[in-house]
Amino acid sequence: MSTLVSSFVVVEMTKRKSNNIHLKLRGNVWWYQRRVPKALQKFYPDTATISRSLDTSDVHIARKLRDKINGELAHSALTRTDDDNKRFRELVREMRAEKEINQDWDAWIYPEKLLERGDELTLRAYMTVNGKENYERYYAFTVREALAEWLNRHGVNKSKETQRKVEQSVNLFLEFMDAVDMPINDITRRHAYDFLATIEKAKARATCQAHMSRLKTLWKNTRDLGEVSGENPFEGHSYTSPITNNRKQMFEPHELRKIMELINGESRERQLYIQLALFTGCRLSELGNLKKRHLMEKGGVPYIFIEQGKTSAATRNVPIPRDIASELKVIAEQLDDESPLLGIEGKTFGRWFSVLKTNHITDDSTKSFHSFRGMFITALKRCDIPETITAEIVGHKRGSTMSYGYYAKDNEVQKLSESASKAENYIRTEWLGNKMK
């Protein structure tokens, strides 16, 4: 089912039934009146409004009839799929190609017979190509179709987080355009310019650049498909929002000790979230995605397998302290393989920690849960751990500028564990003062 259709259906199901939306009183008779939903516009090419008498003066009956009609429209939308759009465009391309080389290109087409067998799609494609009436807008390739194509072709090779961010950028742009969906060919450079100007009022430059870059990539992929042509409307814009440094800062040792004191009375799962972040450098989302089956041991070394993360490099084996591993094993005994190991969804824990930090530690936005990751990496560096090993433990891309040099072959878990243990000891002695066991 298309996203446009599903969005329309959800809206119809969730609208309040106590108001008079789509109802209009003419004299003493209620009428149903609304603009044709975007999901169904192609099926109402000759009118922009659906209007019909409900033959009642009772508003309560009118509301029930209104809800019934909305349900019928939603059902109609459910039965229409993007296959119609694709088939129409294919027919138009085929007919136009034939028309260029054959003056009798339409000799096989009989409009009356198309009508008899209900093949309205082919008839509309024919009318579009012969110039009688252009239906292309009603079957245009849409922004959400472009997203679906990108996810199918390129998204499968990207992390879940990258896929989510591309979808987020699409949703943000369509929200700006006040549309559930729209033909991608209708996007102008001015649309992109105004969109950028709007988000720059509330977002940092790096965030704005990221949104525009994703939309530019989406449009480029659509051009590669042959569905659009010309200049990419999202390319080459200037940015006016100030460059801000959002780099996360480490907690001061006294702040870290305060955090540990505050969580003493919290559930063990919450304590483990923070301890794992501090002693492994794992991201919040990586910890939230951990399941029982990700808790492993090899050669006597306990470790967790990060199956998915921010980038492809995030997939890795991460050694964990033995005392933490022992507690996780006890927790895991009560779970099945697919159960969340820490019992709390990452975003839920992140919101809880944010409140704790703001209320009791600092309101500095550069200090957050992600700061634990920075502290672990800093500890590795201060222990003179080669960045080739650091990158393997924390999931940095091999061979990137984030490394000290060229990455060699993957290190074994034992070697990673030895390095991680040095960083753990540094954190415990230098920053925690052996306050933790």
Secondary structure by P-SEA (a helix, b strand, c coil): ccaaaaaaaaaaacccccccccccccccbbbbbbccccccccccccccbbbbbcccccaaaaaaaaaaaaaaaaaaaaaccaaaaaaaaaaaaaaaaaaaccccccccccaaaaaaacaaaaaaaaaaaaccccccccccccaaaaaaaaaacccccccaaaaaaaaaaaaaaaaaacccccccccccaaaaaaaaaaaaacccaaaaaaaaaaaaaaaaaaaaacccccccccccccccccccccccccccaaaaaaaaaaaccccaaaaaaaaaaaaccccaaaaaacccccccccccbbbbbbcccccccccbbbbbcaaaaaaaaaaacccccccccccccaaaaaaaaaaaaaaccccccccccaaaaaaaaaaaaaacccaaaaaaaaccccccccccccccccccaaaaaaaaaaaaaaaaccccccccc
